[in-house]
C-alpha cells in the first residue's frame, strides 16, 4: 500500500469522525500520539515503537485529509528527486552541526 492508498483508507475509515472532531481536536490527538512515540523510542521495545509510529502516521494522514493535502502527491513533489535542496540521493548538502547554538 502506498501513501495515497493509505490516505484513502484512513479517510474511508475515519473521515466522518475526523470531520466531526475538526482540525484543532485532531491535531491535539496527533500531538498526543507524538508524545507516546517519544516514550516508546526512549523507554519501550520494538513492538511498541512500531505501534506508535503507525498511530502517528494515521493521525498525520487524518490531518492532511482534513486540510485538503494529498500527502502522496506532496511527498512525490518534494522528495521525488531526492533531497529537496540539492536534488540528489544520498544528499550532498553540507552536514548541519549536531547542536545548534
TIMI-2910 file (N, C-alpha, C, CB; in pm, 1 decimal, decimal comma, always signed):
<rs>
+----------+----------+----------+----------+----------+----------+----------+----------+----------+----------+----------+----------+------+
!      n_x !      n_y !      n_z !     ca_x !     ca_y !     ca_z !      c_x !      c_y !      c_z !     cb_x !     cb_y !     cb_z ! resn !
+----------+----------+----------+----------+----------+----------+----------+----------+----------+----------+----------+----------+------+
!    +85,3 !   -116,5 !     +0,0 !     +0,0 !     +0,0 !     +0,0 !    +90,6 !   +123,8 !     +0,0 !    -97,4 !     -0,7 !   +123,0 !  Unk !
!    +64,8 !   +216,9 !    -93,4 !   +143,6 !   +339,9 !    -93,2 !    +72,4 !   +447,9 !    -11,3 !   +168,2 !   +389,0 !   -238,1 !  Unk !
!   +135,0 !   +563,0 !     +0,2 !    +83,1 !   +668,7 !    +86,6 !    -53,5 !   +719,2 !    +39,2 !   +182,2 !   +784,7 !    +92,5 !  Unk !
!    -72,2 !   +730,5 !    -91,6 !   -201,5 !   +774,1 !   -145,1 !   -310,0 !   +673,2 !   -110,0 !   -193,9 !   +793,3 !   -298,1 !  Unk !
!   -280,7 !   +544,2 !   -126,4 !   -377,5 !   +439,7 !    -90,0 !   -408,9 !   +445,2 !    +58,6 !   -323,9 !   +300,3 !   -127,4 !  Unk !
!   -306,6 !   +464,8 !   +139,7 !   -327,2 !   +471,5 !   +284,3 !   -413,3 !   +592,3 !   +320,3 !   -192,0 !   +478,2 !   +358,1 !  Unk !
!   -389,8 !   +706,0 !   +255,8 !   -471,7 !   +824,2 !   +285,1 !   -617,4 !   +796,9 !   +249,6 !   -419,6 !   +947,9 !   +207,6 !  Unk !
!   -641,4 !   +730,9 !   +139,2 !   -779,6 !   +695,0 !   +102,4 !   -841,3 !   +599,9 !   +205,3 !   -782,9 !   +629,9 !    -38,0 !  Unk !
!   -763,2 !   +504,1 !   +251,8 !   -812,9 !   +407,4 !   +350,0 !   -845,7 !   +476,5 !   +481,8 !   -709,5 !   +295,6 !   +373,1 !  Unk !
!   -756,7 !   +562,5 !   +528,3 !   -780,1 !   +635,8 !   +653,4 !   -903,9 !   +724,4 !   +639,5 !   -655,9 !   +721,6 !   +691,1 !  Unk !
!   -918,2 !   +792,8 !   +525,1 !  -1035,2 !   +879,1 !   +503,0 !  -1163,9 !   +797,4 !   +502,5 !  -1021,4 !   +956,1 !   +370,3 !  Unk !
!  -1161,4 !   +681,2 !   +439,0 !  -1281,0 !   +596,6 !   +434,6 !  -1314,9 !   +541,9 !   +572,9 !  -1261,1 !   +480,9 !   +335,9 !  Unk !
!  -1213,9 !   +511,6 !   +651,2 !  -1233,6 !   +451,2 !   +782,9 !  -1271,0 !   +553,3 !   +889,4 !  -1108,8 !   +378,3 !   +824,9 !  Unk !
!  -1202,5 !   +667,3 !   +889,8 !  -1217,5 !   +764,7 !   +998,4 !  -1264,2 !   +902,8 !   +954,4 !  -1088,3 !   +778,8 !  +1069,5 !  Unk !
!  -1281,6 !   +924,6 !   +824,7 !  -1308,2 !  +1058,0 !   +772,4 !  -1427,3 !  +1128,4 !   +834,1 !  -1328,2 !  +1050,0 !   +627,7 !  Unk !
!  -1538,8 !  +1059,4 !   +847,8 !  -1657,8 !  +1123,1 !   +904,7 !  -1631,8 !  +1165,8 !  +1049,1 !  -1779,0 !  +1027,3 !   +898,3 !  Unk !
!  -1573,6 !  +1076,7 !  +1125,7 !  -1541,3 !  +1107,4 !  +1265,8 !  -1441,0 !  +1222,5 !  +1274,1 !  -1484,7 !   +982,1 !  +1337,2 !  Unk !
!  -1340,7 !  +1221,8 !  +1185,1 !  -1240,7 !  +1328,4 !  +1184,8 !  -1304,5 !  +1463,0 !  +1152,0 !  -1129,3 !  +1297,0 !  +1084,3 !  Unk !
!  -1393,4 !  +1465,7 !  +1053,9 !  -1460,3 !  +1591,8 !  +1018,2 !  -1545,1 !  +1644,0 !  +1134,0 !  -1548,5 !  +1572,5 !   +893,4 !  Unk !
!  -1612,4 !  +1554,2 !  +1203,7 !  -1692,2 !  +1595,8 !  +1320,1 !  -1602,8 !  +1651,7 !  +1430,3 !  -1774,6 !  +1477,3 !  +1374,4 !  Unk !
!  -1486,3 !  +1591,3 !  +1450,4 !  -1392,9 !  +1633,6 !  +1554,3 !  -1328,9 !  +1767,2 !  +1516,7 !  -1284,2 !  +1526,1 !  +1576,6 !  Unk !
!  -1296,7 !  +1783,9 !  +1390,4 !  -1234,9 !  +1906,6 !  +1342,3 !  -1083,6 !  +1903,7 !  +1347,0 !  -1284,2 !  +2021,9 !  +1421,7 !  Unk !
!  -1024,3 !  +2002,8 !  +1282,1 !   -878,8 !  +2009,5 !  +1269,5 !   -810,9 !  +2028,2 !  +1404,4 !   -839,4 !  +2122,5 !  +1176,2 !  Unk !
!   -859,3 !  +2122,0 !  +1485,3 !   -791,4 !  +2151,3 !  +1611,8 !   -786,5 !  +2029,7 !  +1704,3 !   -860,8 !  +2266,7 !  +1682,7 !  Unk !
!   -899,0 !  +1962,8 !  +1721,5 !   -902,1 !  +1846,0 !  +1810,1 !   -821,7 !  +1730,1 !  +1751,1 !  -1047,2 !  +1801,8 !  +1835,4 !  Unk !
!   -827,7 !  +1714,4 !  +1619,6 !   -749,3 !  +1608,9 !  +1554,9 !   -600,4 !  +1636,4 !  +1571,8 !   -785,1 !  +1597,9 !  +1404,9 !  Unk !
!   -561,8 !  +1762,8 !  +1561,1 !   -422,2 !  +1798,6 !  +1584,5 !   -381,1 !  +1764,8 !  +1727,8 !   -399,6 !  +1948,2 !  +1556,5 !  Unk !
!   -471,0 !  +1787,1 !  +1822,8 !   -442,9 !  +1750,1 !  +1961,7 !   -414,7 !  +1601,8 !  +1976,5 !   -559,0 !  +1788,9 !  +2050,6 !  Unk !
!   -494,6 !  +1518,3 !  +1910,3 !   -471,3 !  +1373,5 !  +1914,1 !   -336,6 !  +1339,1 !  +1850,6 !   -585,2 !  +1298,1 !  +1841,7 !  Unk !
!   -304,4 !  +1405,6 !  +1739,2 !   -176,4 !  +1383,1 !  +1672,5 !    -60,4 !  +1411,9 !  +1768,5 !   -164,9 !  +1471,4 !  +1546,0 !  Unk !
!    -66,7 !  +1526,8 !  +1835,5 !    +39,7 !  +1565,1 !  +1928,7 !    +51,1 !  +1463,4 !  +2042,2 !    +13,5 !  +1706,1 !  +1985,9 !  Unk !
!    -62,0 !  +1417,0 !  +2092,1 !    -58,9 !  +1314,5 !  +2197,3 !    +11,1 !  +1188,8 !  +2148,2 !   -201,4 !  +1280,5 !  +2244,1 !  Unk !
!    -18,6 !  +1148,6 !  +2024,6 !    +46,7 !  +1029,2 !  +1968,9 !   +196,9 !  +1050,2 !  +1950,8 !    -16,8 !   +991,9 !  +1834,7 !  Unk !
!   +239,0 !  +1171,4 !  +1914,1 !   +381,8 !  +1200,2 !  +1902,0 !   +448,5 !  +1184,3 !  +2038,5 !   +405,1 !  +1343,5 !  +1845,8 !  Unk !
!   +380,7 !  +1228,1 !  +2144,5 !   +433,7 !  +1208,9 !  +2279,6 !   +447,9 !  +1061,4 !  +2313,4 !   +343,7 !  +1277,0 !  +2382,1 !  Unk !
!   +347,8 !   +983,2 !  +2275,6 !   +356,1 !   +837,8 !  +2300,6 !   +469,2 !   +774,8 !  +2220,4 !   +222,5 !   +769,1 !  +2265,3 !  Unk !
!   +490,8 !   +823,5 !  +2098,0 !   +602,7 !   +773,9 !  +2018,0 !   +735,1 !   +808,2 !  +2084,6 !   +598,0 !   +832,5 !  +1875,9 !  Unk !
!   +745,0 !   +927,9 !  +2138,0 !   +866,3 !   +968,6 !  +2207,5 !   +896,9 !   +873,3 !  +2323,0 !   +852,6 !  +1112,4 !  +2259,1 !  Unk !
!   +796,3 !   +842,1 !  +2402,0 !   +816,3 !   +749,0 !  +2514,0 !   +855,4 !   +610,2 !  +2463,3 !   +688,4 !   +739,6 !  +2600,0 !  Unk !
!   +791,8 !   +566,1 !  +2356,1 !   +822,9 !   +433,0 !  +2302,6 !   +966,7 !   +426,4 !  +2252,9 !   +726,2 !   +396,8 !  +2188,6 !  Unk !
!  +1012,4 !   +531,7 !  +2188,1 !  +1150,3 !   +534,4 !  +2137,8 !  +1249,0 !   +530,9 !  +2253,0 !  +1174,5 !   +659,3 !  +2051,2 !  Unk !
!  +1220,2 !   +604,9 !  +2358,6 !  +1314,9 !   +616,2 !  +2469,1 !  +1308,6 !   +501,3 !  +2568,1 !  +1291,7 !   +743,4 !  +2541,4 !  Unk !
!  +1188,6 !   +443,5 !  +2589,1 !  +1175,3 !   +350,9 !  +2701,4 !  +1110,6 !   +216,5 !  +2671,1 !  +1098,5 !   +415,7 !  +2806,0 !  Unk !
!  +1065,3 !   +195,6 !  +2550,1 !   +991,2 !    +72,3 !  +2523,9 !  +1058,8 !    -10,0 !  +2415,3 !   +847,0 !   +104,0 !  +2483,7 !  Unk !
!   +997,9 !   -122,0 !  +2385,1 !  +1054,9 !   -213,7 !  +2288,2 !  +1010,5 !   -185,5 !  +2145,6 !  +1019,1 !   -353,5 !  +2324,5 !  Unk !
!  +1059,7 !   -268,4 !  +2056,1 !  +1034,6 !   -252,7 !  +1913,1 !   +885,5 !   -258,7 !  +1879,7 !  +1109,1 !   -359,8 !  +1835,4 !  Unk !
!   +814,0 !   -352,2 !  +1936,7 !   +670,7 !   -367,5 !  +1906,5 !   +593,1 !   -240,8 !  +1941,9 !   +612,1 !   -487,9 !  +1982,9 !  Unk !
!   +625,6 !   -180,8 !  +2054,4 !   +558,7 !    -56,8 !  +2095,0 !   +594,3 !    +58,3 !  +2000,6 !   +596,9 !    -20,2 !  +2239,7 !  Unk !
!   +720,5 !    +62,7 !  +1957,2 !   +761,4 !   +167,1 !  +1862,6 !   +686,7 !   +152,2 !  +1730,3 !   +913,6 !   +161,8 !  +1838,6 !  Unk !
!   +675,1 !    +30,0 !  +1682,8 !   +601,6 !     +4,8 !  +1558,0 !   +458,4 !    +54,8 !  +1570,7 !   +602,7 !   -146,1 !  +1522,6 !  Unk !
!   +392,9 !    +21,9 !  +1679,5 !   +254,4 !    +64,0 !  +1701,1 !   +243,4 !   +216,2 !  +1704,4 !   +200,0 !     +4,3 !  +1831,7 !  Unk !
!   +333,7 !   +281,8 !  +1775,0 !   +325,6 !   +427,5 !  +1787,9 !   +360,2 !   +498,4 !  +1657,3 !   +418,6 !   +475,6 !  +1898,6 !  Unk !
!   +455,7 !   +445,7 !  +1581,6 !   +484,8 !   +505,3 !  +1450,6 !   +361,1 !   +498,8 !  +1360,7 !   +604,4 !   +433,1 !  +1382,9 !  Unk !
!   +291,9 !   +385,8 !  +1362,1 !   +173,8 !   +375,8 !  +1276,4 !    +60,9 !   +465,2 !  +1325,5 !   +125,9 !   +231,6 !  +1269,3 !  Unk !
!    +47,7 !   +482,0 !  +1456,8 !    -54,0 !   +574,0 !  +1509,4 !    -23,7 !   +717,6 !  +1467,2 !    -61,6 !   +564,3 !  +1663,4 !  Unk !
!   +102,2 !   +759,0 !  +1479,5 !   +140,8 !   +894,9 !  +1439,4 !   +113,2 !   +915,6 !  +1291,0 !   +290,5 !   +921,0 !  +1470,3 !  Unk !
!   +148,8 !   +818,3 !  +1209,6 !   +125,1 !   +828,9 !  +1065,9 !    -24,4 !   +841,4 !  +1035,4 !   +183,9 !   +707,2 !   +993,2 !  Unk !
!   -106,9 !   +761,5 !  +1101,1 !   -252,1 !   +767,1 !  +1077,2 !   -309,4 !   +903,6 !  +1114,3 !   -323,9 !   +656,9 !  +1157,2 !  Unk !
!   -268,8 !   +958,7 !  +1228,3 !   -318,7 !  +1090,3 !  +1268,7 !   -267,0 !  +1200,1 !  +1177,0 !   -278,9 !  +1120,2 !  +1412,9 !  Unk !
!   -142,8 !  +1189,6 !  +1130,4 !    -89,3 !  +1286,0 !  +1034,7 !   -169,4 !  +1281,4 !   +904,5 !    +59,9 !  +1257,9 !  +1007,1 !  Unk !
!   -200,3 !  +1162,5 !   +860,2 !   -280,3 !  +1147,1 !   +738,2 !   -420,1 !  +1204,6 !   +758,3 !   -289,3 !   +998,6 !   +697,4 !  Unk !
!   -479,1 !  +1182,7 !   +874,7 !   -610,6 !  +1241,3 !   +903,1 !   -604,4 !  +1393,3 !   +894,0 !   -660,4 !  +1198,2 !  +1042,7 !  Unk !
!   -500,4 !  +1453,1 !   +949,1 !   -484,2 !  +1598,6 !   +941,0 !   -466,8 !  +1644,7 !   +797,0 !   -364,4 !  +1643,6 !  +1024,5 !  Unk !
!   -388,6 !  +1571,8 !   +721,0 !   -369,4 !  +1607,1 !   +580,4 !   -503,4 !  +1602,4 !   +506,5 !   -267,0 !  +1511,5 !   +513,3 !  Unk !
!   -579,3 !  +1500,2 !   +530,5 !   -709,5 !  +1485,2 !   +465,3 !   -802,3 !  +1599,6 !   +504,7 !   -773,3 !  +1349,6 !   +502,1 !  Unk !
!   -804,2 !  +1634,6 !   +632,6 !   -891,6 !  +1743,0 !   +679,2 !   -852,6 !  +1878,7 !   +620,9 !   -888,7 !  +1750,2 !   +830,8 !  Unk !
!   -726,4 !  +1894,2 !   +583,8 !   -678,4 !  +2022,2 !   +531,6 !   -651,4 !  +2016,9 !   +381,2 !   -551,9 !  +2063,8 !   +604,9 !  Unk !
!   -708,8 !  +1916,4 !   +315,9 !   -700,6 !  +1902,1 !   +168,6 !   -558,6 !  +1891,6 !   +115,0 !   -768,3 !  +2018,9 !   +102,5 !  Unk !
!   -473,8 !  +1819,1 !   +186,2 !   -337,9 !  +1792,9 !   +139,6 !   -329,6 !  +1647,6 !    +96,6 !   -232,2 !  +1824,8 !   +250,2 !  Unk !
!   -292,9 !  +1624,3 !    -28,7 !   -268,7 !  +1489,6 !    -79,8 !   -123,9 !  +1455,4 !    -46,1 !   -296,6 !  +1479,4 !   -236,0 !  Unk !
!   -105,5 !  +1378,0 !    +59,9 !    +30,7 !  +1350,2 !   +106,7 !   +114,5 !  +1274,8 !     +4,5 !    +25,6 !  +1271,3 !   +234,9 !  Unk !
!    +53,3 !  +1179,9 !    -66,2 !   +128,7 !  +1105,6 !   -167,2 !   +185,5 !  +1198,6 !   -272,3 !    +40,6 !  +1000,4 !   -233,1 !  Unk !
!   +102,4 !  +1288,2 !   -322,8 !   +146,4 !  +1385,1 !   -422,9 !   +250,3 !  +1480,8 !   -363,8 !    +26,1 !  +1464,1 !   -477,6 !  Unk !
!   +225,4 !  +1527,9 !   -241,7 !   +318,2 !  +1621,5 !   -177,3 !   +456,1 !  +1558,3 !   -159,0 !   +262,6 !  +1667,1 !    -41,1 !  Unk !
!   +459,5 !  +1433,2 !   -115,8 !   +587,2 !  +1364,6 !    -94,6 !   +659,1 !  +1342,8 !   -227,5 !   +565,0 !  +1229,7 !    -23,1 !  Unk !
!   +584,2 !  +1301,5 !   -330,2 !   +647,5 !  +1282,4 !   -461,5 !   +707,8 !  +1413,4 !   -512,6 !   +544,8 !  +1228,2 !   -563,4 !  Unk !
!   +633,2 !  +1523,2 !   -497,2 !   +683,1 !  +1652,1 !   -545,3 !   +804,5 !  +1699,8 !   -465,2 !   +572,3 !  +1756,9 !   -538,7 !  Unk !
!   +800,8 !  +1682,7 !   -335,0 !   +908,9 !  +1736,6 !   -250,6 !  +1032,2 !  +1646,8 !   -248,5 !   +858,8 !  +1756,3 !   -108,4 !  Unk !
!  +1013,1 !  +1514,7 !   -246,2 !  +1126,0 !  +1423,1 !   -229,5 !  +1147,9 !  +1328,6 !   -347,0 !  +1106,4 !  +1342,7 !   -105,9 !  Unk !
!  +1074,3 !  +1347,1 !   -454,4 !  +1082,7 !  +1256,7 !   -569,4 !  +1218,6 !  +1252,0 !   -636,4 !   +981,8 !  +1295,7 !   -669,9 !  Unk !
!  +1294,0 !  +1359,6 !   -626,2 !  +1427,2 !  +1366,3 !   -686,7 !  +1536,9 !  +1344,3 !   -583,6 !  +1447,3 !  +1500,7 !   -755,5 !  Unk !
!  +1498,9 !  +1314,8 !   -459,5 !  +1596,2 !  +1301,2 !   -351,2 !  +1582,6 !  +1418,7 !   -257,0 !  +1740,3 !  +1292,0 !   -406,1 !  Unk !
!  +1693,0 !  +1471,7 !   -213,1 !  +1693,3 !  +1586,6 !   -122,0 !  +1626,9 !  +1705,9 !   -189,7 !  +1837,9 !  +1622,5 !    -78,2 !  Unk !
!  +1531,7 !  +1773,3 !   -122,1 !  +1467,8 !  +1889,2 !   -184,9 !  +1562,7 !  +2006,7 !   -210,5 !  +1354,6 !  +1935,7 !    -98,8 !  Unk !
!  +1676,2 !  +2011,9 !   -139,2 !  +1771,0 !  +2122,9 !   -158,8 !  +1869,9 !  +2095,0 !   -271,2 !  +1847,2 !  +2150,4 !    -29,8 !  Unk !
!  +1933,5 !  +1978,7 !   -266,5 !  +2038,0 !  +1950,3 !   -365,8 !  +1991,2 !  +1853,7 !   -474,9 !  +2160,5 !  +1892,9 !   -296,7 !  Unk !
!  +1871,8 !  +1798,8 !   -459,8 !  +1809,0 !  +1704,4 !   -554,3 !  +1894,3 !  +1581,0 !   -583,0 !  +1779,3 !  +1775,0 !   -684,5 !  Unk !
!  +1971,2 !  +1537,7 !   -484,8 !  +2047,7 !  +1414,3 !   -500,9 !  +2011,0 !  +1315,6 !   -390,7 !  +2199,3 !  +1443,2 !   -499,3 !  Unk !
!  +2044,0 !  +1189,5 !   -417,5 !  +2023,7 !  +1084,9 !   -318,7 !  +2139,6 !   +987,0 !   -329,2 !  +1886,7 !  +1012,9 !   -339,2 !  Unk !
!  +2223,2 !   +975,3 !   -226,8 !  +2207,8 !  +1040,4 !    -97,8 !  +2234,5 !  +1191,3 !   -108,2 !  +2302,0 !   +976,7 !     +4,8 !  Unk !
!  +2186,9 !  +1262,5 !     -8,8 !  +2200,8 !  +1407,6 !     -1,9 !  +2348,5 !  +1446,1 !     +0,3 !  +2128,5 !  +1463,5 !   +122,6 !  Unk !
!  +2380,5 !  +1551,2 !    -77,4 !  +2517,8 !  +1601,2 !    -78,5 !  +2528,3 !  +1740,7 !    -17,5 !  +2571,5 !  +1603,0 !   -220,6 !  Unk !
!  +2421,7 !  +1785,8 !    +49,0 !  +2427,4 !  +1914,6 !   +118,8 !  +2532,1 !  +1906,7 !   +229,4 !  +2287,6 !  +1953,0 !   +177,6 !  Unk !
!  +2588,0 !  +2019,3 !   +263,9 !  +2683,2 !  +2023,1 !   +375,3 !  +2615,0 !  +1975,6 !   +501,1 !  +2740,4 !  +2165,0 !   +395,4 !  Unk !
!  +2684,2 !  +1897,6 !   +579,2 !  +2627,7 !  +1845,5 !   +704,3 !  +2599,0 !  +1960,1 !   +799,7 !  +2723,6 !  +1743,5 !   +770,3 !  Unk !
!  +2483,8 !  +1952,0 !   +866,0 !  +2448,3 !  +2053,3 !   +965,3 !  +2516,6 !  +2019,4 !  +1096,6 !  +2294,3 !  +2062,4 !   +984,1 !  Unk !
!  +2548,0 !  +2120,6 !  +1178,0 !  +2609,4 !  +2094,4 !  +1308,2 !  +2515,7 !  +2009,3 !  +1395,1 !  +2643,7 !  +2227,8 !  +1379,9 !  Unk !
!  +2573,9 !  +1924,2 !  +1477,0 !  +2495,0 !  +1836,0 !  +1562,5 !  +2413,6 !  +1914,8 !  +1664,0 !  +2585,5 !  +1737,2 !  +1634,3 !  Unk !
!  +2467,3 !  +2024,4 !  +1714,2 !  +2399,1 !  +2107,2 !  +1812,6 !  +2394,4 !  +2248,8 !  +1759,2 !  +2469,8 !  +2101,5 !  +1951,5 !  Unk !
!  +2276,6 !  +2306,0 !  +1758,2 !  +2263,6 !  +2444,1 !  +1711,8 !  +2275,8 !  +2538,0 !  +1831,6 !  +2127,8 !  +2466,0 !  +1637,5 !  Unk !
!  +2348,5 !  +2645,2 !  +1811,9 !  +2366,8 !  +2742,5 !  +1920,3 !  +2247,7 !  +2834,0 !  +1932,9 !  +2492,4 !  +2825,0 !  +1897,7 !  Unk !
+----------+----------+----------+----------+----------+----------+----------+----------+----------+----------+----------+----------+------+
</rs>
